[in-house]
Amino acid sequence: MNVNLHLSGELEAFVNELVKRGIAANRTDAIRLAIIKYYEDQLRMKKMVHEEPLEKSAIESHWNNPSDEKASKFYTRRYLNEKA
């Protein structure tokens, strides 16, 4: 598959840096490596979600935490000058 891709700014500088440092042989290779890295990260995240499901009690304890609510009210009052 062939793709024409225009990069500028920080992305272009990043790709050129990968080539300059010898991590990639050329710009095409640098982009290919970045796509592979992104793909592997997505697979790893998908695998983690399926392997380590959160139990309902863990989710409830996170969202129904009175101390978090108290802290939230404190910071809202102190830094946003709002009534909580």
mmCIF file of the N, C-alpha and C atoms, coordinates in Angstrom:
data_MODEL
# 
_entry.id   MODEL 
# 
loop_
_atom_site.group_PDB 
_atom_site.id 
_atom_site.type_symbol 
_atom_site.label_atom_id 
_atom_site.label_alt_id 
_atom_site.label_comp_id 
_atom_site.label_asym_id 
_atom_site.label_entity_id 
_atom_site.label_seq_id 
_atom_site.pdbx_PDB_ins_code 
_atom_site.Cartn_x 
_atom_site.Cartn_y 
_atom_site.Cartn_z 
_atom_site.occupancy 
_atom_site.B_iso_or_equiv 
_atom_site.pdbx_formal_charge 
_atom_site.auth_seq_id 
_atom_site.auth_comp_id 
_atom_site.auth_asym_id 
_atom_site.auth_atom_id 
_atom_site.pdbx_PDB_model_num 
ATOM 1   N N  . MET A 1 1  ? 0.849   -1.170 0.000  1.00 0.00 ? 1  MET A N  1 
ATOM 2   C CA . MET A 1 1  ? 0.000   0.000  0.000  1.00 0.00 ? 1  MET A CA 1 
ATOM 3   C C  . MET A 1 1  ? 0.895   1.232  0.000  1.00 0.00 ? 1  MET A C  1 
ATOM 4   N N  . ASN A 1 2  ? 0.563   2.181  -0.822 1.00 0.00 ? 2  ASN A N  1 
ATOM 5   C CA . ASN A 1 2  ? 1.295   3.447  -0.869 1.00 0.00 ? 2  ASN A CA 1 
ATOM 6   C C  . ASN A 1 2  ? 0.413   4.557  -0.343 1.00 0.00 ? 2  ASN A C  1 
ATOM 7   N N  . VAL A 1 3  ? 1.008   5.436  0.437  1.00 0.00 ? 3  VAL A N  1 
ATOM 8   C CA . VAL A 1 3  ? 0.281   6.556  1.015  1.00 0.00 ? 3  VAL A CA 1 
ATOM 9   C C  . VAL A 1 3  ? 1.152   7.795  0.881  1.00 0.00 ? 3  VAL A C  1 
ATOM 10  N N  . ASN A 1 4  ? 0.552   8.879  0.415  1.00 0.00 ? 4  ASN A N  1 
ATOM 11  C CA . ASN A 1 4  ? 1.247   10.163 0.424  1.00 0.00 ? 4  ASN A CA 1 
ATOM 12  C C  . ASN A 1 4  ? 0.828   10.889 1.683  1.00 0.00 ? 4  ASN A C  1 
ATOM 13  N N  . LEU A 1 5  ? 1.793   11.390 2.423  1.00 0.00 ? 5  LEU A N  1 
ATOM 14  C CA . LEU A 1 5  ? 1.509   11.985 3.716  1.00 0.00 ? 5  LEU A CA 1 
ATOM 15  C C  . LEU A 1 5  ? 2.296   13.266 3.865  1.00 0.00 ? 5  LEU A C  1 
ATOM 16  N N  . HIS A 1 6  ? 1.610   14.323 4.234  1.00 0.00 ? 6  HIS A N  1 
ATOM 17  C CA . HIS A 1 6  ? 2.281   15.602 4.464  1.00 0.00 ? 6  HIS A CA 1 
ATOM 18  C C  . HIS A 1 6  ? 2.345   15.859 5.960  1.00 0.00 ? 6  HIS A C  1 
ATOM 19  N N  . LEU A 1 7  ? 3.537   15.986 6.493  1.00 0.00 ? 7  LEU A N  1 
ATOM 20  C CA . LEU A 1 7  ? 3.739   16.330 7.892  1.00 0.00 ? 7  LEU A CA 1 
ATOM 21  C C  . LEU A 1 7  ? 4.468   17.654 7.968  1.00 0.00 ? 7  LEU A C  1 
ATOM 22  N N  . SER A 1 8  ? 4.142   18.430 8.978  1.00 0.00 ? 8  SER A N  1 
ATOM 23  C CA . SER A 1 8  ? 4.867   19.681 9.177  1.00 0.00 ? 8  SER A CA 1 
ATOM 24  C C  . SER A 1 8  ? 5.020   19.923 10.674 1.00 0.00 ? 8  SER A C  1 
ATOM 25  N N  . GLY A 1 9  ? 5.794   20.898 11.002 1.00 0.00 ? 9  GLY A N  1 
ATOM 26  C CA . GLY A 1 9  ? 5.969   21.286 12.403 1.00 0.00 ? 9  GLY A CA 1 
ATOM 27  C C  . GLY A 1 9  ? 6.656   20.222 13.239 1.00 0.00 ? 9  GLY A C  1 
ATOM 28  N N  . GLU A 1 10 ? 6.094   19.981 14.409 1.00 0.00 ? 10 GLU A N  1 
ATOM 29  C CA . GLU A 1 10 ? 6.707   19.060 15.369 1.00 0.00 ? 10 GLU A CA 1 
ATOM 30  C C  . GLU A 1 10 ? 6.745   17.630 14.854 1.00 0.00 ? 10 GLU A C  1 
ATOM 31  N N  . LEU A 1 11 ? 5.709   17.216 14.129 1.00 0.00 ? 11 LEU A N  1 
ATOM 32  C CA . LEU A 1 11 ? 5.705   15.840 13.618 1.00 0.00 ? 11 LEU A CA 1 
ATOM 33  C C  . LEU A 1 11 ? 6.813   15.631 12.594 1.00 0.00 ? 11 LEU A C  1 
ATOM 34  N N  . GLU A 1 12 ? 6.999   16.599 11.716 1.00 0.00 ? 12 GLU A N  1 
ATOM 35  C CA . GLU A 1 12 ? 8.075   16.497 10.736 1.00 0.00 ? 12 GLU A CA 1 
ATOM 36  C C  . GLU A 1 12 ? 9.433   16.471 11.435 1.00 0.00 ? 12 GLU A C  1 
ATOM 37  N N  . ALA A 1 13 ? 9.610   17.318 12.416 1.00 0.00 ? 13 ALA A N  1 
ATOM 38  C CA . ALA A 1 13 ? 10.868  17.357 13.169 1.00 0.00 ? 13 ALA A CA 1 
ATOM 39  C C  . ALA A 1 13 ? 11.107  16.038 13.897 1.00 0.00 ? 13 ALA A C  1 
ATOM 40  N N  . PHE A 1 14 ? 10.052  15.447 14.450 1.00 0.00 ? 14 PHE A N  1 
ATOM 41  C CA . PHE A 1 14 ? 10.174  14.182 15.154 1.00 0.00 ? 14 PHE A CA 1 
ATOM 42  C C  . PHE A 1 14 ? 10.609  13.068 14.203 1.00 0.00 ? 14 PHE A C  1 
ATOM 43  N N  . VAL A 1 15 ? 9.980   12.997 13.041 1.00 0.00 ? 15 VAL A N  1 
ATOM 44  C CA . VAL A 1 15 ? 10.332  11.974 12.051 1.00 0.00 ? 15 VAL A CA 1 
ATOM 45  C C  . VAL A 1 15 ? 11.784  12.159 11.616 1.00 0.00 ? 15 VAL A C  1 
ATOM 46  N N  . ASN A 1 16 ? 12.189  13.388 11.345 1.00 0.00 ? 16 ASN A N  1 
ATOM 47  C CA . ASN A 1 16 ? 13.572  13.656 10.929 1.00 0.00 ? 16 ASN A CA 1 
ATOM 48  C C  . ASN A 1 16 ? 14.563  13.299 12.033 1.00 0.00 ? 16 ASN A C  1 
ATOM 49  N N  . GLU A 1 17 ? 14.179  13.520 13.275 1.00 0.00 ? 17 GLU A N  1 
ATOM 50  C CA . GLU A 1 17 ? 15.039  13.182 14.411 1.00 0.00 ? 17 GLU A CA 1 
ATOM 51  C C  . GLU A 1 17 ? 15.232  11.667 14.525 1.00 0.00 ? 17 GLU A C  1 
ATOM 52  N N  . LEU A 1 18 ? 14.180  10.893 14.271 1.00 0.00 ? 18 LEU A N  1 
ATOM 53  C CA . LEU A 1 18 ? 14.303  9.438  14.299 1.00 0.00 ? 18 LEU A CA 1 
ATOM 54  C C  . LEU A 1 18 ? 15.312  8.955  13.265 1.00 0.00 ? 18 LEU A C  1 
ATOM 55  N N  . VAL A 1 19 ? 15.293  9.576  12.112 1.00 0.00 ? 19 VAL A N  1 
ATOM 56  C CA . VAL A 1 19 ? 16.248  9.208  11.058 1.00 0.00 ? 19 VAL A CA 1 
ATOM 57  C C  . VAL A 1 19 ? 17.656  9.653  11.445 1.00 0.00 ? 19 VAL A C  1 
ATOM 58  N N  . LYS A 1 20 ? 17.764  10.875 11.932 1.00 0.00 ? 20 LYS A N  1 
ATOM 59  C CA . LYS A 1 20 ? 19.067  11.436 12.315 1.00 0.00 ? 20 LYS A CA 1 
ATOM 60  C C  . LYS A 1 20 ? 19.740  10.600 13.409 1.00 0.00 ? 20 LYS A C  1 
ATOM 61  N N  . ARG A 1 21 ? 18.941  10.119 14.377 1.00 0.00 ? 21 ARG A N  1 
ATOM 62  C CA . ARG A 1 21 ? 19.488  9.324  15.475 1.00 0.00 ? 21 ARG A CA 1 
ATOM 63  C C  . ARG A 1 21 ? 19.742  7.873  15.081 1.00 0.00 ? 21 ARG A C  1 
ATOM 64  N N  . GLY A 1 22 ? 19.353  7.483  13.872 1.00 0.00 ? 22 GLY A N  1 
ATOM 65  C CA . GLY A 1 22 ? 19.589  6.123  13.410 1.00 0.00 ? 22 GLY A CA 1 
ATOM 66  C C  . GLY A 1 22 ? 18.553  5.119  13.863 1.00 0.00 ? 22 GLY A C  1 
ATOM 67  N N  . ILE A 1 23 ? 17.464  5.590  14.427 1.00 0.00 ? 23 ILE A N  1 
ATOM 68  C CA . ILE A 1 23 ? 16.403  4.689  14.864 1.00 0.00 ? 23 ILE A CA 1 
ATOM 69  C C  . ILE A 1 23 ? 15.656  4.148  13.650 1.00 0.00 ? 23 ILE A C  1 
ATOM 70  N N  . ALA A 1 24 ? 15.532  4.982  12.634 1.00 0.00 ? 24 ALA A N  1 
ATOM 71  C CA . ALA A 1 24 ? 14.881  4.578  11.390 1.00 0.00 ? 24 ALA A CA 1 
ATOM 72  C C  . ALA A 1 24 ? 15.843  4.836  10.230 1.00 0.00 ? 24 ALA A C  1 
ATOM 73  N N  . ALA A 1 25 ? 15.731  4.018  9.188  1.00 0.00 ? 25 ALA A N  1 
ATOM 74  C CA . ALA A 1 25 ? 16.624  4.156  8.031  1.00 0.00 ? 25 ALA A CA 1 
ATOM 75  C C  . ALA A 1 25 ? 16.280  5.387  7.200  1.00 0.00 ? 25 ALA A C  1 
ATOM 76  N N  . ASN A 1 26 ? 14.997  5.717  7.130  1.00 0.00 ? 26 ASN A N  1 
ATOM 77  C CA . ASN A 1 26 ? 14.545  6.877  6.358  1.00 0.00 ? 26 ASN A CA 1 
ATOM 78  C C  . ASN A 1 26 ? 13.205  7.339  6.929  1.00 0.00 ? 26 ASN A C  1 
ATOM 79  N N  . ARG A 1 27 ? 12.654  8.382  6.333  1.00 0.00 ? 27 ARG A N  1 
ATOM 80  C CA . ARG A 1 27 ? 11.403  8.935  6.865  1.00 0.00 ? 27 ARG A CA 1 
ATOM 81  C C  . ARG A 1 27 ? 10.244  7.944  6.755  1.00 0.00 ? 27 ARG A C  1 
ATOM 82  N N  . THR A 1 28 ? 10.194  7.213  5.660  1.00 0.00 ? 28 THR A N  1 
ATOM 83  C CA . THR A 1 28 ? 9.141   6.208  5.493  1.00 0.00 ? 28 THR A CA 1 
ATOM 84  C C  . THR A 1 28 ? 9.229   5.159  6.591  1.00 0.00 ? 28 THR A C  1 
ATOM 85  N N  . ASP A 1 29 ? 10.438  4.714  6.872  1.00 0.00 ? 29 ASP A N  1 
ATOM 86  C CA . ASP A 1 29 ? 10.653  3.726  7.922  1.00 0.00 ? 29 ASP A CA 1 
ATOM 87  C C  . ASP A 1 29 ? 10.273  4.286  9.289  1.00 0.00 ? 29 ASP A C  1 
ATOM 88  N N  . ALA A 1 30 ? 10.570  5.557  9.528  1.00 0.00 ? 30 ALA A N  1 
ATOM 89  C CA . ALA A 1 30 ? 10.221  6.190  10.809 1.00 0.00 ? 30 ALA A CA 1 
ATOM 90  C C  . ALA A 1 30 ? 8.706   6.205  11.010 1.00 0.00 ? 30 ALA A C  1 
ATOM 91  N N  . ILE A 1 31 ? 7.980   6.538  9.975  1.00 0.00 ? 31 ILE A N  1 
ATOM 92  C CA . ILE A 1 31 ? 6.516   6.563  10.067 1.00 0.00 ? 31 ILE A CA 1 
ATOM 93  C C  . ILE A 1 31 ? 5.981   5.149  10.242 1.00 0.00 ? 31 ILE A C  1 
ATOM 94  N N  . ARG A 1 32 ? 6.561   4.184  9.533  1.00 0.00 ? 32 ARG A N  1 
ATOM 95  C CA . ARG A 1 32 ? 6.150   2.786  9.672  1.00 0.00 ? 32 ARG A CA 1 
ATOM 96  C C  . ARG A 1 32 ? 6.366   2.311  11.111 1.00 0.00 ? 32 ARG A C  1 
ATOM 97  N N  . LEU A 1 33 ? 7.513   2.656  11.692 1.00 0.00 ? 33 LEU A N  1 
ATOM 98  C CA . LEU A 1 33 ? 7.795   2.277  13.079 1.00 0.00 ? 33 LEU A CA 1 
ATOM 99  C C  . LEU A 1 33 ? 6.797   2.903  14.052 1.00 0.00 ? 33 LEU A C  1 
ATOM 100 N N  . ALA A 1 34 ? 6.442   4.154  13.801 1.00 0.00 ? 34 ALA A N  1 
ATOM 101 C CA . ALA A 1 34 ? 5.478   4.827  14.671 1.00 0.00 ? 34 ALA A CA 1 
ATOM 102 C C  . ALA A 1 34 ? 4.113   4.151  14.597 1.00 0.00 ? 34 ALA A C  1 
ATOM 103 N N  . ILE A 1 35 ? 3.701   3.760  13.403 1.00 0.00 ? 35 ILE A N  1 
ATOM 104 C CA . ILE A 1 35 ? 2.411   3.085  13.245 1.00 0.00 ? 35 ILE A CA 1 
ATOM 105 C C  . ILE A 1 35 ? 2.443   1.722  13.935 1.00 0.00 ? 35 ILE A C  1 
ATOM 106 N N  . ILE A 1 36 ? 3.539   1.009  13.787 1.00 0.00 ? 36 ILE A N  1 
ATOM 107 C CA . ILE A 1 36 ? 3.674   -0.299 14.445 1.00 0.00 ? 36 ILE A CA 1 
ATOM 108 C C  . ILE A 1 36 ? 3.614   -0.133 15.963 1.00 0.00 ? 36 ILE A C  1 
ATOM 109 N N  . LYS A 1 37 ? 4.309   0.868  16.488 1.00 0.00 ? 37 LYS A N  1 
ATOM 110 C CA . LYS A 1 37 ? 4.301   1.122  17.929 1.00 0.00 ? 37 LYS A CA 1 
ATOM 111 C C  . LYS A 1 37 ? 2.884   1.435  18.414 1.00 0.00 ? 37 LYS A C  1 
ATOM 112 N N  . TYR A 1 38 ? 2.183   2.280  17.680 1.00 0.00 ? 38 TYR A N  1 
ATOM 113 C CA . TYR A 1 38 ? 0.812   2.629  18.043 1.00 0.00 ? 38 TYR A CA 1 
ATOM 114 C C  . TYR A 1 38 ? -0.074  1.381  18.024 1.00 0.00 ? 38 TYR A C  1 
ATOM 115 N N  . TYR A 1 39 ? 0.062   0.569  16.996 1.00 0.00 ? 39 TYR A N  1 
ATOM 116 C CA . TYR A 1 39 ? -0.724  -0.649 16.851 1.00 0.00 ? 39 TYR A CA 1 
ATOM 117 C C  . TYR A 1 39 ? -0.468  -1.609 18.022 1.00 0.00 ? 39 TYR A C  1 
ATOM 118 N N  . GLU A 1 40 ? 0.805   -1.804 18.372 1.00 0.00 ? 40 GLU A N  1 
ATOM 119 C CA . GLU A 1 40 ? 1.150   -2.686 19.488 1.00 0.00 ? 40 GLU A CA 1 
ATOM 120 C C  . GLU A 1 40 ? 0.604   -2.155 20.809 1.00 0.00 ? 40 GLU A C  1 
ATOM 121 N N  . ASP A 1 41 ? 0.654   -0.837 21.005 1.00 0.00 ? 41 ASP A N  1 
ATOM 122 C CA . ASP A 1 41 ? 0.093   -0.235 22.225 1.00 0.00 ? 41 ASP A CA 1 
ATOM 123 C C  . ASP A 1 41 ? -1.402  -0.480 22.309 1.00 0.00 ? 41 ASP A C  1 
ATOM 124 N N  . GLN A 1 42 ? -2.095  -0.349 21.183 1.00 0.00 ? 42 GLN A N  1 
ATOM 125 C CA . GLN A 1 42 ? -3.539  -0.584 21.163 1.00 0.00 ? 42 GLN A CA 1 
ATOM 126 C C  . GLN A 1 42 ? -3.862  -2.040 21.474 1.00 0.00 ? 42 GLN A C  1 
ATOM 127 N N  . LEU A 1 43 ? -3.085  -2.963 20.923 1.00 0.00 ? 43 LEU A N  1 
ATOM 128 C CA . LEU A 1 43 ? -3.298  -4.375 21.215 1.00 0.00 ? 43 LEU A CA 1 
ATOM 129 C C  . LEU A 1 43 ? -3.068  -4.668 22.693 1.00 0.00 ? 43 LEU A C  1 
ATOM 130 N N  . ARG A 1 44 ? -2.023  -4.074 23.261 1.00 0.00 ? 44 ARG A N  1 
ATOM 131 C CA . ARG A 1 44 ? -1.711  -4.270 24.670 1.00 0.00 ? 44 ARG A CA 1 
ATOM 132 C C  . ARG A 1 44 ? -2.842  -3.730 25.551 1.00 0.00 ? 44 ARG A C  1 
ATOM 133 N N  . MET A 1 45 ? -3.360  -2.564 25.212 1.00 0.00 ? 45 MET A N  1 
ATOM 134 C CA . MET A 1 45 ? -4.454  -1.983 25.987 1.00 0.00 ? 45 MET A CA 1 
ATOM 135 C C  . MET A 1 45 ? -5.706  -2.846 25.881 1.00 0.00 ? 45 MET A C  1 
ATOM 136 N N  . LYS A 1 46 ? -5.982  -3.340 24.705 1.00 0.00 ? 46 LYS A N  1 
ATOM 137 C CA . LYS A 1 46 ? -7.157  -4.189 24.505 1.00 0.00 ? 46 LYS A CA 1 
ATOM 138 C C  . LYS A 1 46 ? -7.015  -5.474 25.320 1.00 0.00 ? 46 LYS A C  1 
ATOM 139 N N  . LYS A 1 47 ? -5.804  -6.034 25.321 1.00 0.00 ? 47 LYS A N  1 
ATOM 140 C CA . LYS A 1 47 ? -5.545  -7.260 26.071 1.00 0.00 ? 47 LYS A CA 1 
ATOM 141 C C  . LYS A 1 47 ? -5.712  -7.018 27.574 1.00 0.00 ? 47 LYS A C  1 
ATOM 142 N N  . MET A 1 48 ? -5.224  -5.876 28.068 1.00 0.00 ? 48 MET A N  1 
ATOM 143 C CA . MET A 1 48 ? -5.337  -5.561 29.490 1.00 0.00 ? 48 MET A CA 1 
ATOM 144 C C  . MET A 1 48 ? -6.803  -5.438 29.908 1.00 0.00 ? 48 MET A C  1 
ATOM 145 N N  . VAL A 1 49 ? -7.610  -4.834 29.075 1.00 0.00 ? 49 VAL A N  1 
ATOM 146 C CA . VAL A 1 49 ? -9.021  -4.659 29.399 1.00 0.00 ? 49 VAL A CA 1 
ATOM 147 C C  . VAL A 1 49 ? -9.699  -6.004 29.512 1.00 0.00 ? 49 VAL A C  1 
ATOM 148 N N  . HIS A 1 50 ? -9.362  -6.926 28.627 1.00 0.00 ? 50 HIS A N  1 
ATOM 149 C CA . HIS A 1 50 ? -9.995  -8.236 28.646 1.00 0.00 ? 50 HIS A CA 1 
ATOM 150 C C  . HIS A 1 50 ? -9.446  -9.144 29.743 1.00 0.00 ? 50 HIS A C  1 
ATOM 151 N N  . GLU A 1 51 ? -8.191  -8.962 30.119 1.00 0.00 ? 51 GLU A N  1 
ATOM 152 C CA . GLU A 1 51 ? -7.589  -9.827 31.127 1.00 0.00 ? 51 GLU A CA 1 
ATOM 153 C C  . GLU A 1 51 ? -7.893  -9.386 32.552 1.00 0.00 ? 51 GLU A C  1 
ATOM 154 N N  . GLU A 1 52 ? -8.064  -8.094 32.765 1.00 0.00 ? 52 GLU A N  1 
ATOM 155 C CA . GLU A 1 52 ? -8.226  -7.583 34.114 1.00 0.00 ? 52 GLU A CA 1 
ATOM 156 C C  . GLU A 1 52 ? -9.513  -6.782 34.252 1.00 0.00 ? 52 GLU A C  1 
ATOM 157 N N  . PRO A 1 53 ? -10.655 -7.453 34.168 1.00 0.00 ? 53 PRO A N  1 
ATOM 158 C CA . PRO A 1 53 ? -11.904 -6.693 34.302 1.00 0.00 ? 53 PRO A CA 1 
ATOM 159 C C  . PRO A 1 53 ? -12.072 -6.169 35.725 1.00 0.00 ? 53 PRO A C  1 
ATOM 160 N N  . LEU A 1 54 ? -12.602 -4.983 35.834 1.00 0.00 ? 54 LEU A N  1 
ATOM 161 C CA . LEU A 1 54 ? -12.849 -4.417 37.155 1.00 0.00 ? 54 LEU A CA 1 
ATOM 162 C C  . LEU A 1 54 ? -14.116 -5.020 37.729 1.00 0.00 ? 54 LEU A C  1 
ATOM 163 N N  . GLU A 1 55 ? -14.046 -5.359 38.972 1.00 0.00 ? 55 GLU A N  1 
ATOM 164 C CA . GLU A 1 55 ? -15.234 -5.868 39.638 1.00 0.00 ? 55 GLU A CA 1 
ATOM 165 C C  . GLU A 1 55 ? -16.154 -4.697 39.968 1.00 0.00 ? 55 GLU A C  1 
ATOM 166 N N  . LYS A 1 56 ? -17.429 -4.983 40.060 1.00 0.00 ? 56 LYS A N  1 
ATOM 167 C CA . LYS A 1 56 ? -18.407 -3.943 40.344 1.00 0.00 ? 56 LYS A CA 1 
ATOM 168 C C  . LYS A 1 56 ? -18.076 -3.219 41.634 1.00 0.00 ? 56 LYS A C  1 
ATOM 169 N N  . SER A 1 57 ? -17.639 -3.950 42.654 1.00 0.00 ? 57 SER A N  1 
ATOM 170 C CA . SER A 1 57 ? -17.327 -3.324 43.940 1.00 0.00 ? 57 SER A CA 1 
ATOM 171 C C  . SER A 1 57 ? -16.158 -2.351 43.817 1.00 0.00 ? 57 SER A C  1 
ATOM 172 N N  . ALA A 1 58 ? -15.181 -2.663 42.981 1.00 0.00 ? 58 ALA A N  1 
ATOM 173 C CA . ALA A 1 58 ? -14.042 -1.766 42.787 1.00 0.00 ? 58 ALA A CA 1 
ATOM 174 C C  . ALA A 1 58 ? -14.489 -0.481 42.101 1.00 0.00 ? 58 ALA A C  1 
ATOM 175 N N  . ILE A 1 59 ? -15.363 -0.614 41.130 1.00 0.00 ? 59 ILE A N  1 
ATOM 176 C CA . ILE A 1 59 ? -15.869 0.563  40.429 1.00 0.00 ? 59 ILE A CA 1 
ATOM 177 C C  . ILE A 1 59 ? -16.697 1.419  41.387 1.00 0.00 ? 59 ILE A C  1 
ATOM 178 N N  . GLU A 1 60 ? -17.565 0.773  42.166 1.00 0.00 ? 60 GLU A N  1 
ATOM 179 C CA . GLU A 1 60 ? -18.399 1.514  43.107 1.00 0.00 ? 60 GLU A CA 1 
ATOM 180 C C  . GLU A 1 60 ? -17.565 2.231  44.163 1.00 0.00 ? 60 GLU A C  1 
ATOM 181 N N  . SER A 1 61 ? -16.526 1.577  44.649 1.00 0.00 ? 61 SER A N  1 
ATOM 182 C CA . SER A 1 61 ? -15.703 2.209  45.679 1.00 0.00 ? 61 SER A CA 1 
ATOM 183 C C  . SER A 1 61 ? -14.961 3.416  45.116 1.00 0.00 ? 61 SER A C  1 
ATOM 184 N N  . HIS A 1 62 ? -14.638 3.378  43.846 1.00 0.00 ? 62 HIS A N  1 
ATOM 185 C CA . HIS A 1 62 ? -13.961 4.519  43.225 1.00 0.00 ? 62 HIS A CA 1 
ATOM 186 C C  . HIS A 1 62 ? -14.924 5.691  43.043 1.00 0.00 ? 62 HIS A C  1 
ATOM 187 N N  . TRP A 1 63 ? -16.100 5.429  42.533 1.00 0.00 ? 63 TRP A N  1 
ATOM 188 C CA . TRP A 1 63 ? -17.037 6.509  42.214 1.00 0.00 ? 63 TRP A CA 1 
ATOM 189 C C  . TRP A 1 63 ? -17.859 6.955  43.412 1.00 0.00 ? 63 TRP A C  1 
ATOM 190 N N  . ASN A 1 64 ? -18.014 6.119  44.393 1.00 0.00 ? 64 ASN A N  1 
ATOM 191 C CA . ASN A 1 64 ? -18.802 6.475  45.575 1.00 0.00 ? 64 ASN A CA 1 
ATOM 192 C C  . ASN A 1 64 ? -17.889 6.713  46.770 1.00 0.00 ? 64 ASN A C  1 
ATOM 193 N N  . ASN A 1 65 ? -16.881 7.519  46.590 1.00 0.00 ? 65 ASN A N  1 
ATOM 194 C CA . ASN A 1 65 ? -15.899 7.764  47.626 1.00 0.00 ? 65 ASN A CA 1 
ATOM 195 C C  . ASN A 1 65 ? -16.179 9.114  48.288 1.00 0.00 ? 65 ASN A C  1 
ATOM 196 N N  . PRO A 1 66 ? -16.703 9.114  49.509 1.00 0.00 ? 66 PRO A N  1 
ATOM 197 C CA . PRO A 1 66 ? -17.039 10.380 50.181 1.00 0.00 ? 66 PRO A CA 1 
ATOM 198 C C  . PRO A 1 66 ? -15.838 11.299 50.368 1.00 0.00 ? 66 PRO A C  1 
ATOM 199 N N  . SER A 1 67 ? -14.657 10.746 50.593 1.00 0.00 ? 67 SER A N  1 
ATOM 200 C CA . SER A 1 67 ? -13.495 11.613 50.798 1.00 0.00 ? 67 SER A CA 1 
ATOM 201 C C  . SER A 1 67 ? -13.124 12.344 49.510 1.00 0.00 ? 67 SER A C  1 
ATOM 202 N N  . ASP A 1 68 ? -13.317 11.720 48.367 1.00 0.00 ? 68 ASP A N  1 
ATOM 203 C CA . ASP A 1 68 ? -13.071 12.401 47.100 1.00 0.00 ? 68 ASP A CA 1 
ATOM 204 C C  . ASP A 1 68 ? -14.054 13.545 46.907 1.00 0.00 ? 68 ASP A C  1 
ATOM 205 N N  . GLU A 1 69 ? -15.290 13.307 47.291 1.00 0.00 ? 69 GLU A N  1 
ATOM 206 C CA . GLU A 1 69 ? -16.319 14.336 47.160 1.00 0.00 ? 69 GLU A CA 1 
ATOM 207 C C  . GLU A 1 69 ? -16.002 15.522 48.070 1.00 0.00 ? 69 GLU A C  1 
ATOM 208 N N  . LYS A 1 70 ? -15.538 15.221 49.276 1.00 0.00 ? 70 LYS A N  1 
ATOM 209 C CA . LYS A 1 70 ? -15.174 16.278 50.228 1.00 0.00 ? 70 LYS A CA 1 
ATOM 210 C C  . LYS A 1 70 ? -13.990 17.086 49.685 1.00 0.00 ? 70 LYS A C  1 
ATOM 211 N N  . ALA A 1 71 ? -12.984 16.407 49.145 1.00 0.00 ? 71 ALA A N  1 
ATOM 212 C CA . ALA A 1 71 ? -11.826 17.092 48.581 1.00 0.00 ? 71 ALA A CA 1 
ATOM 213 C C  . ALA A 1 71 ? -12.230 17.948 47.387 1.00 0.00 ? 71 ALA A C  1 
ATOM 214 N N  . SER A 1 72 ? -13.116 17.417 46.561 1.00 0.00 ? 72 SER A N  1 
ATOM 215 C CA . SER A 1 72 ? -13.582 18.156 45.404 1.00 0.00 ? 72 SER A CA 1 
ATOM 216 C C  . SER A 1 72 ? -14.268 19.450 45.825 1.00 0.00 ? 72 SER A C  1 
ATOM 217 N N  . LYS A 1 73 ? -15.102 19.370 46.848 1.00 0.00 ? 73 LYS A N  1 
ATOM 218 C CA . LYS A 1 73 ? -15.793 20.564 47.342 1.00 0.00 ? 73 LYS A CA 1 
ATOM 219 C C  . LYS A 1 73 ? -14.785 21.582 47.887 1.00 0.00 ? 73 LYS A C  1 
ATOM 220 N N  . PHE A 1 74 ? -13.781 21.095 48.611 1.00 0.00 ? 74 PHE A N  1 
ATOM 221 C CA . PHE A 1 74 ? -12.763 21.984 49.172 1.00 0.00 ? 74 PHE A CA 1 
ATOM 222 C C  . PHE A 1 74 ? -12.031 22.741 48.062 1.00 0.00 ? 74 PHE A C  1 
ATOM 223 N N  . TYR A 1 75 ? -11.549 22.011 47.061 1.00 0.00 ? 75 TYR A N  1 
ATOM 224 C CA . TYR A 1 75 ? -10.795 22.652 45.979 1.00 0.00 ? 75 TYR A CA 1 
ATOM 225 C C  . TYR A 1 75 ? -11.675 23.553 45.130 1.00 0.00 ? 75 TYR A C  1 
ATOM 226 N N  . THR A 1 76 ? -12.923 23.190 44.952 1.00 0.00 ? 76 THR A N  1 
ATOM 227 C CA . THR A 1 76 ? -13.836 24.046 44.203 1.00 0.00 ? 76 THR A CA 1 
ATOM 228 C C  . THR A 1 76 ? -14.021 25.374 44.928 1.00 0.00 ? 76 THR A C  1 
ATOM 229 N N  . ARG A 1 77 ? -14.240 25.300 46.239 1.00 0.00 ? 77 ARG A N  1 
ATOM 230 C CA . ARG A 1 77 ? -14.406 26.524 47.016 1.00 0.00 ? 77 ARG A CA 1 
ATOM 231 C C  . ARG A 1 77 ? -13.128 27.353 47.042 1.00 0.00 ? 77 ARG A C  1 
ATOM 232 N N  . ARG A 1 78 ? -12.004 26.684 47.275 1.00 0.00 ? 78 ARG A N  1 
ATOM 233 C CA . ARG A 1 78 ? -10.749 27.410 47.451 1.00 0.00 ? 78 ARG A CA 1 
ATOM 234 C C  . ARG A 1 78 ? -10.209 28.022 46.165 1.00 0.00 ? 78 ARG A C  1 
ATOM 235 N N  . TYR A 1 79 ? -10.207 27.257 45.086 1.00 0.00 ? 79 TYR A N  1 
ATOM 236 C CA . TYR A 1 79 ? -9.539  27.713 43.874 1.00 0.00 ? 79 TYR A CA 1 
ATOM 237 C C  . TYR A 1 79 ? -10.478 28.257 42.812 1.00 0.00 ? 79 TYR A C  1 
ATOM 238 N N  . LEU A 1 80 ? -11.731 27.922 42.873 1.00 0.00 ? 80 LEU A N  1 
ATOM 239 C CA . LEU A 1 80 ? -12.669 28.420 41.875 1.00 0.00 ? 80 LEU A CA 1 
ATOM 240 C C  . LEU A 1 80 ? -13.662 29.418 42.460 1.00 0.00 ? 80 LEU A C  1 
ATOM 241 N N  . ASN A 1 81 ? -13.540 29.661 43.770 1.00 0.00 ? 81 ASN A N  1 
ATOM 242 C CA . ASN A 1 81 ? -14.415 30.582 44.470 1.00 0.00 ? 81 ASN A CA 1 
ATOM 243 C C  . ASN A 1 81 ? -15.882 30.295 44.191 1.00 0.00 ? 81 ASN A C  1 
ATOM 244 N N  . GLU A 1 82 ? -16.203 29.023 44.233 1.00 0.00 ? 82 GLU A N  1 
ATOM 245 C CA . GLU A 1 82 ? -17.584 28.624 43.996 1.00 0.00 ? 82 GLU A CA 1 
ATOM 246 C C  . GLU A 1 82 ? -18.121 27.949 45.256 1.00 0.00 ? 82 GLU A C  1 
ATOM 247 N N  . LYS A 1 83 ? -19.421 27.972 45.365 1.00 0.00 ? 83 LYS A N  1 
ATOM 248 C CA . LYS A 1 83 ? -20.052 27.243 46.449 1.00 0.00 ? 83 LYS A CA 1 
ATOM 249 C C  . LYS A 1 83 ? -20.260 25.815 46.008 1.00 0.00 ? 83 LYS A C  1 
ATOM 250 N N  . ALA A 1 84 ? -19.882 24.895 46.881 1.00 0.00 ? 84 ALA A N  1 
ATOM 251 C CA . ALA A 1 84 ? -20.034 23.476 46.524 1.00 0.00 ? 84 ALA A CA 1 
ATOM 252 C C  . ALA A 1 84 ? -21.211 22.885 47.220 1.00 0.00 ? 84 ALA A C  1 
# 
